[in-house]
């Protein structure tokens, strides 16, 4: 069979998974990535598969939606999970990685594959199919305009925010303590305890801090994910919004007082060497000097050295239910395929998973084989159906969650046991689908 060369546009998580999947199957792949010639405001390195918002790839236990998604991805031959295992850092029950090492290793894998050619240049028009567009929520303006012209439909827009990072040595360990909530799992997080007076002083400074001014078009389109909302926006919902959210103190005891703090700011290890920590839940749009001023008010961070401040950037995603089918292909052109967060899947692993599915289905089409029928009981199947559900009117991005799966035939009251049963059912269903 004369196999076509397949362009994959975008070297993020989805693009790398798609390129690797196709190359492993014997297809020649041309992977296009606009870095280092051009970078978005959120990117800092020249590597492929750069993690922007966090180094956490969420839970890895099978009794969670994130863990189930990873297990399904492994069945499809995920490159990124293989690499993540080699550069993981402690994060309790979650899978977190050294971001630089992760991106570097993925880049090495991709560039050394004999079936992949990397072109470091911006793509401004949609290549003729077969093609996978995996440019993500940071698609360049030129390509965004080309996609709009091709689709004849508008984008939905939102903003995503990234948390600041501080050096470990600048954290005051006389105040900050290592502990897990309710002492469950390893003490992988550092915790900054606040009493009521400290919290209220911080809260008022935060809601009064000066943010980056948005341009006119940005003000009209401003929308954020609930899961990645700027901390100052969440704080403005109410005085206790943070205490019931990312600063929840339940399950902690301040060793200095022997009592539960009024609020707790958690710091998560950013790299394998544990020299960097990010402020969990502190995605922000504040100006850099304001971040330094306000976040230094957190107990234990008075002398904190910020090696990266939080940023906020414009993201876009397709109105996928009107455009894409369950294989992530255009309904009117099945050889033009999209993948990643531009399709409306939310999250690192969800983005990578869509790249796997997109490549698997495109590969089957080109080989004249039946498409993979992803069972609705699987997380991959549920996400594929979600982004292609024409009944959805106000389409919003969605991450993996157990609520997307059909219920069990029998009732299990215990949530953990119920989730484990859902996961076992999903993996059995996916294994059978792959064997057909």
C-alpha positions as CSV (number, residue, x, y, z in Angstrom):
1,X,0.0,0.0,0.0
2,X,1.3,3.5,-0.9
3,X,1.1,5.3,2.3
4,X,0.8,9.1,2.3
5,X,3.1,11.4,4.3
6,X,1.0,12.8,7.1
7,X,1.5,16.4,8.4
8,X,0.8,16.9,12.1
9,X,0.6,20.6,13.0
10,X,1.6,21.4,16.6
11,X,4.2,19.9,18.8
12,X,2.3,19.9,22.1
13,X,1.0,16.8,23.9
14,X,-1.7,15.9,21.4
15,X,0.6,16.4,18.4
16,X,3.5,14.4,19.9
17,X,1.1,11.5,20.8
18,X,-0.4,11.6,17.3
19,X,2.9,11.8,15.5
20,X,4.4,8.9,17.6
21,X,1.3,6.7,17.1
22,X,1.4,7.2,13.3
23,X,5.2,6.7,13.1
24,X,5.1,3.6,15.1
25,X,2.6,2.2,12.7
26,X,5.0,2.8,9.8
27,X,3.6,6.1,8.5
28,X,5.9,8.9,7.5
29,X,5.1,12.0,9.6
30,X,6.0,15.7,9.1
31,X,5.6,17.3,12.5
32,X,5.4,21.1,12.4
33,X,6.1,23.2,15.5
34,X,6.5,27.0,15.4
35,X,8.9,27.2,18.4
36,X,11.6,28.4,18.7
37,X,11.0,30.9,15.8
38,X,7.7,32.0,17.4
39,X,6.4,31.4,21.0
40,X,3.2,32.1,22.7
41,X,3.2,34.2,25.9
42,X,2.8,31.0,28.0
43,X,5.8,29.1,26.5
44,X,9.3,29.4,27.9
45,X,11.4,26.6,26.3
46,X,12.2,25.3,22.8
47,X,11.1,21.8,23.6
48,X,8.1,19.9,22.3
49,X,5.4,18.8,24.7
50,X,6.0,21.8,27.1
51,X,3.8,21.7,30.1
52,X,2.5,25.2,30.8
53,X,0.0,25.5,33.6
54,X,1.3,22.8,36.1
55,X,3.6,19.8,36.4
56,X,0.8,17.6,37.7
57,X,-0.8,15.1,35.4
58,X,-3.4,14.4,38.0
59,X,-4.3,11.2,39.8
60,X,-2.9,7.8,38.7
61,X,-5.0,5.5,40.8
62,X,-7.6,3.5,38.9
63,X,-10.4,4.6,41.2
64,X,-10.3,8.1,39.7
65,X,-11.3,9.4,36.3
66,X,-7.8,10.7,35.6
67,X,-6.3,7.3,36.5
68,X,-8.7,5.5,34.3
69,X,-7.9,7.8,31.4
70,X,-4.2,7.0,31.8
71,X,-4.8,3.3,32.0
72,X,-6.8,3.5,28.7
73,X,-4.0,5.5,27.1
74,X,-1.5,2.9,28.0
75,X,-3.5,0.3,26.2
76,X,-3.3,2.5,23.1
77,X,0.5,2.8,23.4
78,X,0.9,6.3,24.9
79,X,4.4,7.8,24.5
80,X,3.9,10.5,27.0
81,X,3.0,8.2,29.9
82,X,6.0,6.1,29.2
83,X,8.2,9.3,29.4
84,X,6.3,10.6,32.5
85,X,7.2,7.4,34.3
86,X,10.9,8.2,33.7
87,X,10.8,11.7,35.1
88,X,8.1,11.5,37.8
89,X,8.5,13.6,41.0
90,X,6.7,12.9,44.4
91,X,3.1,14.1,44.4
92,X,1.1,11.8,46.7
93,X,-1.4,9.8,44.6
94,X,-0.9,12.0,41.6
95,X,1.5,11.7,38.6
96,X,3.7,14.8,38.5
97,X,6.8,15.3,36.4
98,X,9.9,17.4,36.2
99,X,8.7,19.6,33.4
100,X,12.0,20.4,31.7
101,X,13.1,16.8,31.8
102,X,9.7,15.6,30.5
103,X,9.7,17.9,27.6
104,X,13.4,17.2,26.8
105,X,12.8,13.5,26.8
106,X,9.7,13.7,24.6
107,X,11.7,15.9,22.2
108,X,14.5,13.4,22.0
109,X,12.1,10.5,21.3
110,X,10.3,12.4,18.6
111,X,13.4,13.8,16.8
112,X,15.2,10.4,16.9
113,X,12.3,8.4,15.3
114,X,13.2,7.4,11.7
115,X,9.6,8.0,10.5
116,X,9.3,11.6,11.9
117,X,10.7,14.8,10.4
118,X,10.5,17.9,12.6
119,X,9.9,21.2,10.9
120,X,10.3,24.2,13.2
121,X,8.2,26.7,11.4
122,X,4.8,28.3,11.7
123,X,2.0,26.8,9.6
124,X,-0.5,29.5,8.4
125,X,-2.8,27.4,6.2
126,X,-4.4,24.0,6.7
127,X,-2.4,21.4,4.8
128,X,-4.2,19.1,2.4
129,X,-5.5,16.0,4.1
130,X,-4.7,13.6,5.5
131,X,-3.6,15.9,8.3
132,X,-3.9,16.3,12.1
133,X,-4.2,19.9,13.5
134,X,-3.1,19.8,17.1
135,X,-2.1,23.4,17.7
136,X,-3.9,23.6,21.0
137,X,-5.5,26.5,22.8
138,X,-2.6,28.8,21.8
139,X,-3.1,28.5,18.0
140,X,-1.4,31.3,16.2
141,X,-3.5,34.1,14.8
142,X,-2.7,33.3,11.2
143,X,-3.6,29.7,11.5
144,X,-6.7,30.6,13.5
145,X,-7.9,32.8,10.7
146,X,-7.2,30.0,8.2
147,X,-9.2,27.5,10.3
148,X,-12.1,30.0,10.6
149,X,-12.1,30.5,6.8
150,X,-12.1,26.8,6.2
151,X,-14.8,26.0,8.8
152,X,-17.1,28.9,8.3
153,X,-17.8,28.9,12.0
154,X,-16.6,31.0,14.9
155,X,-14.5,30.0,17.9
156,X,-15.3,30.2,21.5
157,X,-12.7,32.0,23.5
158,X,-11.5,31.7,27.1
159,X,-8.4,32.5,29.1
160,X,-6.1,30.1,31.0
161,X,-3.7,31.1,33.8
162,X,-0.5,29.7,35.1
163,X,0.8,29.7,38.7
164,X,4.0,31.3,40.0
165,X,7.0,29.2,40.9
166,X,9.4,29.9,43.9
167,X,12.8,28.4,44.9
168,X,12.8,25.8,47.7
169,X,15.7,27.4,49.5
170,X,13.8,30.7,49.8
171,X,10.8,29.1,51.7
172,X,10.9,29.6,55.4
173,X,10.8,26.0,56.8
174,X,10.3,27.4,60.3
175,X,6.8,28.2,59.3
176,X,6.1,26.0,56.3
177,X,5.6,22.3,57.0
178,X,5.4,19.2,54.9
179,X,2.2,17.1,55.3
180,X,-0.6,15.4,53.5
181,X,-4.2,16.1,54.2
182,X,-5.4,13.9,57.1
183,X,-1.8,12.3,56.9
184,X,-3.0,10.3,53.9
185,X,-0.1,9.4,51.5
186,X,3.3,10.9,51.6
187,X,4.0,14.4,52.8
188,X,4.7,15.5,49.3
189,X,3.2,19.0,49.6
190,X,4.6,22.0,51.6
191,X,1.9,23.9,53.5
192,X,1.9,27.5,54.5
193,X,-0.5,28.0,57.4
194,X,-2.5,31.2,58.0
195,X,-4.3,32.4,61.1
196,X,-7.4,34.5,60.6
197,X,-5.6,37.8,60.8
198,X,-3.0,36.7,58.3
199,X,-5.7,35.4,56.0
200,X,-7.8,38.5,56.1
201,X,-4.8,40.8,55.5
202,X,-3.8,38.6,52.5
203,X,-7.4,38.5,51.2
204,X,-7.8,42.2,51.1
205,X,-4.5,42.7,49.5
206,X,-5.3,40.1,46.8
207,X,-8.7,41.5,45.8
208,X,-7.3,45.0,45.7
209,X,-4.2,44.1,43.7
210,X,-3.7,45.5,40.1
211,X,-4.2,43.0,37.3
212,X,-2.9,43.1,33.7
213,X,-5.1,45.3,31.6
214,X,-7.0,43.5,29.0
215,X,-7.4,44.7,25.5
216,X,-10.8,45.8,24.2
217,X,-11.4,42.5,22.3
218,X,-10.2,40.5,25.3
219,X,-12.7,42.3,27.7
220,X,-15.6,41.3,25.4
221,X,-14.5,37.7,25.2
222,X,-13.2,37.1,28.7
223,X,-14.1,33.6,30.0
224,X,-12.1,31.2,32.2
225,X,-12.2,27.5,33.1
226,X,-13.6,26.9,36.6
227,X,-10.6,24.6,37.1
228,X,-8.0,27.2,36.1
229,X,-9.6,30.4,37.4
230,X,-7.3,33.3,38.5
231,X,-7.0,33.2,42.2
232,X,-8.0,36.9,42.5
233,X,-11.2,36.2,40.5
234,X,-12.1,33.4,42.8
235,X,-11.4,35.5,45.9
236,X,-13.8,38.2,44.6
237,X,-16.6,35.7,44.9
238,X,-16.6,36.0,48.6
239,X,-14.4,36.3,51.7
240,X,-14.4,32.6,52.3
241,X,-14.2,31.4,48.7
242,X,-10.5,30.6,48.9
243,X,-10.9,28.9,52.3
244,X,-13.4,26.5,50.7
245,X,-11.3,26.1,47.6
246,X,-7.5,26.0,47.1
247,X,-6.8,27.3,50.6
248,X,-9.0,24.8,52.4
249,X,-7.4,24.0,55.8
250,X,-9.4,20.8,56.6
251,X,-7.2,17.8,57.4
252,X,-4.1,19.8,58.5
253,X,-2.6,20.7,61.9
254,X,-0.1,23.5,62.2
255,X,2.8,21.9,64.2
256,X,3.6,25.3,65.7
257,X,0.2,25.6,67.4
258,X,-1.2,22.0,67.4
259,X,-4.4,23.4,65.9
260,X,-6.0,23.6,62.5
261,X,-5.0,26.7,60.5
262,X,-7.6,29.2,59.4
263,X,-6.3,28.7,55.8
264,X,-3.5,26.8,54.1
265,X,-1.6,27.6,50.9
266,X,-0.1,24.5,49.4
267,X,3.2,24.3,47.5
268,X,3.8,21.4,45.0
269,X,7.2,20.1,44.0
270,X,8.0,21.4,40.5
271,X,11.1,19.3,39.6
272,X,12.8,16.1,40.5
273,X,15.5,17.8,42.5
274,X,12.9,19.5,44.7
275,X,14.5,22.9,44.1
276,X,11.3,24.6,42.8
277,X,7.8,24.7,44.1
278,X,4.6,26.1,42.5
279,X,1.7,27.7,44.4
280,X,-1.2,25.3,44.0
281,X,-4.3,27.0,42.8
282,X,-2.6,30.4,42.3
283,X,-3.1,30.9,38.6
284,X,-3.2,34.6,38.2
285,X,-3.5,37.6,36.0
286,X,-1.9,40.1,38.5
287,X,1.0,42.3,37.3
288,X,4.4,40.9,38.3
289,X,5.2,43.5,41.0
290,X,1.8,42.9,42.5
291,X,2.4,39.1,42.6
292,X,5.6,39.7,44.4
293,X,4.0,42.1,46.9
294,X,0.8,40.0,47.6
295,X,2.1,36.5,47.5
296,X,5.1,37.4,49.8
297,X,2.4,38.1,52.4
298,X,1.8,34.3,52.6
299,X,3.4,33.0,55.8
300,X,6.7,31.3,54.9
301,X,7.0,33.2,51.6
302,X,8.1,36.6,52.9
303,X,11.6,36.1,51.4
304,X,10.4,33.9,48.5
305,X,12.4,34.0,45.3
306,X,10.0,33.9,42.3
307,X,11.7,32.3,39.3
308,X,8.5,32.6,37.3
309,X,5.5,34.7,37.8
310,X,2.0,33.7,36.8
311,X,0.7,34.6,33.3
312,X,-2.6,34.6,31.6
313,X,-3.2,34.1,27.9
314,X,-5.9,34.0,25.3
315,X,-7.0,30.4,24.4
316,X,-9.4,29.2,21.7
317,X,-11.4,26.1,21.1
318,X,-13.7,24.8,18.3
319,X,-17.4,24.5,18.5
320,X,-16.7,20.8,18.1
321,X,-20.2,19.4,18.3
322,X,-21.1,21.2,15.1
323,X,-17.8,20.4,13.3
324,X,-16.3,17.1,14.5
325,X,-17.3,13.4,14.7
326,X,-16.3,10.9,17.3
327,X,-13.0,10.3,15.6
328,X,-12.1,14.1,15.9
329,X,-12.3,14.4,12.1
330,X,-14.3,17.1,10.3
331,X,-17.8,15.8,9.5
332,X,-17.5,17.0,5.9
333,X,-13.8,16.0,5.5
334,X,-12.8,12.9,7.5
335,X,-9.1,13.2,6.4
336,X,-8.8,16.6,8.2
337,X,-8.5,15.8,11.9
338,X,-8.2,17.9,15.0
339,X,-6.7,16.9,18.3
340,X,-5.9,18.4,21.7
341,X,-7.5,21.3,23.7
342,X,-8.5,23.1,20.5
343,X,-11.3,20.4,20.3
344,X,-12.7,21.2,23.7
345,X,-11.1,18.5,25.8
346,X,-9.8,20.0,29.0
347,X,-6.5,19.0,30.6
348,X,-3.0,17.7,29.8
349,X,-3.9,14.0,29.6
350,X,-7.2,14.6,27.9
351,X,-5.3,16.6,25.2
352,X,-2.8,13.8,24.8
353,X,-5.5,11.2,24.7
354,X,-7.3,12.9,21.9
355,X,-4.1,12.8,19.9
356,X,-4.0,9.1,20.4
357,X,-7.6,8.6,19.3
358,X,-7.2,11.0,16.4
359,X,-4.1,9.1,15.1
360,X,-5.6,5.7,15.6
361,X,-8.8,6.5,13.7
362,X,-7.0,8.3,10.9
363,X,-4.6,5.4,10.5
364,X,-7.5,2.9,10.3
365,X,-9.2,5.1,7.7
366,X,-6.1,5.2,5.5
367,X,-5.5,1.5,5.8
368,X,-9.1,0.7,4.9
369,X,-9.7,-1.0,8.3
370,X,-12.9,-0.6,10.4
371,X,-12.7,2.4,12.8
372,X,-12.1,1.7,16.5
373,X,-15.5,1.6,18.2
374,X,-14.7,3.2,21.5
375,X,-17.3,1.8,24.0
376,X,-19.3,4.5,25.9
377,X,-18.2,2.8,29.1
378,X,-14.6,4.0,28.5
379,X,-13.3,7.4,29.3
380,X,-11.9,7.8,25.8
381,X,-15.3,6.9,24.4
382,X,-17.1,9.3,26.7
383,X,-14.8,12.2,25.8
384,X,-15.1,11.5,22.1
385,X,-18.8,11.5,22.4
386,X,-18.9,14.6,24.4
387,X,-17.0,16.7,21.9
388,X,-19.1,15.4,19.0
389,X,-22.6,15.6,20.7
390,X,-24.7,17.7,18.4
391,X,-27.4,18.0,21.1
392,X,-25.0,20.3,23.2
393,X,-26.0,23.9,22.6
394,X,-23.6,25.9,24.8
395,X,-20.5,23.8,24.3
396,X,-17.8,24.2,27.0
397,X,-14.6,22.2,27.5
398,X,-14.7,19.1,29.5
399,X,-12.1,17.0,31.4
400,X,-12.2,13.4,32.3
401,X,-14.8,12.7,35.1
402,X,-16.8,9.6,36.1
403,X,-20.0,11.5,35.5
404,X,-19.4,11.1,31.8
405,X,-19.7,7.3,32.0
406,X,-23.0,5.3,32.0
407,X,-24.0,4.0,35.4
408,X,-23.3,0.4,36.5
409,X,-26.1,-2.1,36.2
410,X,-26.0,-2.6,39.9
411,X,-25.7,0.0,42.7
412,X,-22.5,0.3,44.7
413,X,-22.9,2.8,47.6
414,X,-19.2,3.3,48.4
415,X,-17.9,5.8,45.9
416,X,-14.4,4.4,45.8
417,X,-15.6,0.9,45.1
418,X,-18.1,2.3,42.5
419,X,-15.3,4.1,40.7
420,X,-13.1,1.0,40.8
421,X,-15.9,-1.0,39.2
422,X,-16.5,1.6,36.6
423,X,-12.8,1.5,35.7
424,X,-12.6,-2.2,35.5
425,X,-15.6,-2.3,33.3
426,X,-14.1,0.4,31.0
427,X,-10.7,-1.4,30.7
428,X,-12.4,-4.7,29.9
429,X,-14.6,-3.0,27.2
430,X,-11.6,-1.2,25.7
431,X,-9.5,-4.4,25.6
432,X,-12.3,-6.2,23.7
433,X,-12.7,-3.3,21.3
434,X,-9.0,-3.3,20.5
435,X,-9.1,-7.1,19.9
436,X,-11.8,-6.9,17.2
